[in-house]
């Protein structure tokens, strides 16, 4: 009986020790995995922003449709200004400016076009096709993408876009309570419980909420 009790006591002590260690390691594992996934999602959002800014430079507006954005990257082109000629040191010392050099024909500017795909993604077709998908999400969830027109204080209409995904999407298979805690912390300071770039509520120069 005494031996059996000692065995049970040893098992109980080992189990309690495991629970103590796990209570420390579990949050640390979550933080490491969260940091890894967050960085990958941020990288994808930055790529979306790059594509949106390029699209707007050609068409004067953003798009809220991934099919349109991806087709633009694959098939369209961007203007590229090349400059021929340059100012010598003596010209600069003499007060010559680039504007004066252009007027006198010393410097010439020539606008050509370059493939959007090659300019933005160096031909990575496979990557472009994945632009819409949230990394680590279950069943390849798609980023929420939208556009809007906002009125500035001076009454000028400004086009904006927003791409986002909640924490629950890219952290879906991690510890549920840790994700809930993360979301609660964001809501307490009136922040979006996830990652997003741009905004449909304010003209924020396409900033990401991690910046």
Buried (B, 14 or more C-beta within 10 A) or exposed (E): EEEEEEEEEEEEEEEEEEEEEEEEEEBEBBEEBBEEBBEEBBEBBBBBBBBBEBBBEBEEEBBBEBEEBBEBBBEBBBEEEEEEEEBEEEBEEEEBEBEEBBEEEBBEEEEEEEBBBEBBBEEEEEEBEEBBBBBBBEEEBEBBBBBBEBEEEEEEEEEBBBBBBBBBBBBBEBBEEBBEEBBEEBEEEEEBBBBBBBBBEEBBEBEBBEE
